[in-house]
Amino acid sequence: MTAVHIQEFACFTDFDKELVCHWKVPAQINCSKEFLLCYSKEISSVSNVCVPENGKDSLRCTCTICPDYFVSGLTYVLALQFNGTDIWNYNVTPALVVKPRAPKNLAIEKTENGNFNLSWEESYSPPSTLSGQPVIYELKYWRKQHPMEVSVKAINYQAKSFEITASSLRRGYDYVASLRCNYTDYPAYWSEWSEEVEFHYDYQVTAEDILQMAVPISCILIMAGSVICYFCFTKYVSYW
């Protein structure tokens, strides 16, 4: 094969440790043997190389660049080679293609009021540029037995916990929750969804349930008592 058509070339970064570039290729392509990605800082003439690997589906080449540092104004000049020939040039500014790492260490516990408190940790810590930056979250949760019925909540403030109200759940079911984030100063991409956390909403009878059951039962008992009294009264009258 003497030429190849590059499709869907794109890059994203966690803005902390790596810059990842990928592009679509035919299934028979061996990325590490036929491609080479050369890169350099826009302000530097020093060129480096990244040897790509085939993606999990074998239809993508992926190159992972690990720079010494990330700063907002930095731009990389990329040159993609196929069998030693330059076939694609691309400039990328990492600050404009940030795809943050997902929140980590999700945990959930039942509160005294019967709700469920979900907590998590940010995936960045000092001296990372994103550590402490304004971040918003999106929560999704669903019944484990009904994964298509998903509830989504936007958490439009910097937070490390969220209370899932019992009124939004159905008793007796297992639930699954996951979280993703987006940094407001670097809004290009949402993170991937975090690892899932599971919890169970027990079927516990509340005072409200007792009240709801007591009213119709009382009505039934009153009606039954009235009917019995009526028949007893008519029988007594007919006897006399």
Buried (B, 14 or more C-beta within 10 A) or exposed (E): EEEBEBEEBEBBBBBBEBBBBBBBBEEEBEBEEBBBBBBBBEEEEEEEEBEBBBBEEBBBBBBBBEBEEBEEEBEBBBBBBBEEEEBBEBEBBBBBBBBBBBBEEBEBEBEEEBBBBBBBEBBBEEEBBBEEBEBBBBBBBBBEEEEEEEBEBEBEEEEEEBEBEBEEBEEEBEBBBBBBBBBEEBEBBBBEBBEBBEBBBEEEEEEEEEEEEEEEEEEEEEEEEEEEEEEEEEEEEEEE
